[in-house]
Amino acid sequence: MALQAARQKGVWLLVNVQEASEFACAVLNRDIWSAETVREVYHDSADGARIRGYYGLTSFPAIFIVDPRTGEEVSGRLKASEPVSFLDSLTSFLDQNPTFEARDRVIRSRASKILALHLRVLRDVPGTAGYAGRLRKTAKHQRINGDF
């Protein structure tokens, strides 16, 4: 499976789900995919139906990047109206997320900022001291164990 292969290679997985009757999919194939670099999964295949349901796909083509470690959609839907803008979108994602570890650092940084904001809010709310203390202990434990 593509997810397992990407996980083993340590690379992001580019997903392209199409519907044969959609003109936009034909245009995508004609204008964007000039090489056999992406496995196409049509919406009415068993894999396509599973992917469509899991990622909530309602329009086609649907192109996005998945973290193969978690199955999480990490890029948002990529627009592929013409090659230059599509490659710009891919390049931008890869510049911001060159490795899994780089993305993990960004997520940990965001999580720390959100936690700090919650603790500031809780500090000002009467009766939440116990909850704030437990939250601080959990955050400290996660940082020590590398979970956060």
C-alpha positions in Angstrom: 0.0 0.0 0.0 1.2 3.5 -0.8 0.9 4.7 2.9 3.2 1.9 4.1 5.7 2.5 1.3 5.8 6.3 2.1 6.2 5.5 5.8 9.1 3.2 5.1 10.8 5.7 2.9 10.2 8.6 5.2 8.4 10.7 2.6 5.1 12.6 2.4 2.4 10.9 0.4 0.7 12.9 -2.4 -2.9 11.7 -2.9 -4.8 12.3 -6.1 -8.4 11.1 -6.1 -10.4 11.5 -9.3 -13.8 10.9 -10.8 -13.8 9.7 -14.4 -16.9 11.7 -15.4 -15.4 15.1 -14.1 -14.0 17.2 -16.9 -11.6 18.9 -14.3 -10.0 15.4 -13.8 -9.4 15.0 -17.5 -7.8 18.5 -17.6 -5.7 17.6 -14.6 -4.4 14.5 -16.3 -3.7 16.4 -19.5 -2.1 19.4 -18.0 -0.5 18.3 -14.7 0.3 14.6 -14.6 2.7 14.2 -17.5 4.5 11.3 -15.8 3.3 8.2 -14.1 4.4 9.5 -10.7 1.1 9.3 -8.8 -1.2 6.3 -8.5 -4.7 7.5 -9.4 -7.5 6.2 -7.3 -11.0 6.8 -8.9 -13.8 7.6 -6.5 -15.8 4.5 -7.5 -13.1 1.9 -6.8 -13.0 0.3 -3.4 -9.9 2.3 -2.4 -11.4 5.5 -3.8 -14.6 5.0 -1.8 -12.7 4.3 1.4 -10.4 7.4 0.9 -13.4 9.6 -0.1 -15.2 8.7 3.1 -12.2 8.9 5.4 -11.1 12.4 4.1 -14.7 13.7 3.5 -14.1 14.3 -0.2 -17.0 15.9 -2.0 -15.5 17.4 -5.1 -12.9 16.0 -7.6 -10.1 16.0 -8.4 -9.0 16.0 -4.8 -5.2 16.4 -4.3 -3.6 16.6 -0.9 -0.6 15.5 1.1 -0.9 12.9 3.8 1.5 12.2 6.7 2.1 8.4 6.2 2.8 7.9 9.9 -0.7 9.0 11.0 -2.8 9.2 7.9 -3.5 12.9 8.6 -4.1 15.2 5.7 -1.4 17.8 6.3 -1.6 20.1 3.3 -5.2 21.1 2.8 -6.6 20.6 -0.7 -4.1 21.6 -3.4 -5.3 23.6 -6.4 -4.1 22.1 -9.7 -5.5 24.5 -12.3 -2.2 24.9 -14.0 1.3 23.4 -13.6 3.2 26.4 -12.3 0.7 27.2 -9.4 0.5 23.5 -8.5 4.2 23.2 -8.3 4.3 26.4 -6.3 1.9 24.8 -3.8 3.9 21.6 -3.5 7.2 23.5 -3.2 5.8 25.8 -0.5 4.6 22.8 1.5 8.0 21.0 1.2 9.9 24.2 2.1 7.9 24.5 5.3 7.9 20.8 6.0 11.1 19.3 4.6 11.0 16.4 7.0 8.5 14.8 9.4 10.6 16.1 12.3 10.4 19.7 11.0 6.6 19.5 10.9 6.6 17.9 14.4 8.6 20.8 15.8 6.1 23.3 14.3 3.2 21.4 15.9 4.9 21.2 19.3 5.6 24.9 19.2 1.9 25.6 18.4 0.8 23.3 21.1 3.0 25.0 23.6 1.6 28.4 22.7 -2.0 27.1 23.0 -1.2 25.6 26.4 0.3 28.8 27.6 -2.8 30.7 26.5 -5.1 28.3 28.2 -3.1 28.5 31.4 -3.2 32.3 31.3 -7.0 32.2 30.9 -7.4 29.6 33.6 -5.3 31.7 36.0 -8.0 34.5 35.8 -11.0 32.2 36.2 -12.1 31.6 39.8 -12.2 27.9 40.9 -9.9 26.6 38.2 -6.6 26.4 40.1 -6.8 22.6 40.5 -7.5 22.1 36.8 -4.7 24.5 35.8 -2.3 22.6 38.1 -3.1 19.2 36.6 -2.7 20.7 33.2 0.7 22.1 34.1 1.8 18.7 35.4 0.6 16.9 32.3 2.4 19.4 30.1 5.6 19.0 32.1 5.4 15.2 31.8 4.8 15.3 28.0 7.8 17.6 27.5 10.1 15.4 29.6 8.9 12.2 27.7 9.1 13.9 24.3 5.3 13.7 23.7 4.9 17.4 23.5 
